[in-house]
Amino acid sequence: MKICLNCKQPLFGRRDKKFCNDFCRNNYNNQLNRDRVEVVRNTNNRLRKNYRILEKIIEAKKRSVSKTELHFLDFDFNFITEVVETKTDSIRYVYDLGYQVLDTDTYLILEK
């Protein structure tokens, strides 16, 4: 007799049945994918937070911002989605919003 892969209860019905119900199937698959999903979820949350920070700056009609202000807003410079190299510098993007270093403490905020 086959048993449910999640709750270990006996299975009845189809021969190829692996789970006794949808709850057990979902729970089993969620447990399998937990480690991979957690990394992706944390990364996406950080990217969204950075995006919202840049969006607020643009909505405030500001085009330049200090590094100190970005740190105060909890912007994490390690989380970006793209780097575009220009002739003189590079622009780091978080989706369609980006920033470019103007000097050691000032950043220019850009929209793609």
Secondary structure, DSSP 8 states (H G I E B T S, - for coil): --B-TTT--B--S-TT---SSHHHHHHHHHHHHHHHHHHHHHHHHHHHHHHHHHHHHHHTT--EEEHHHHHHTT--TT--SEEEE-SS-EEEEETTEEEEEEETTEEEEEE-
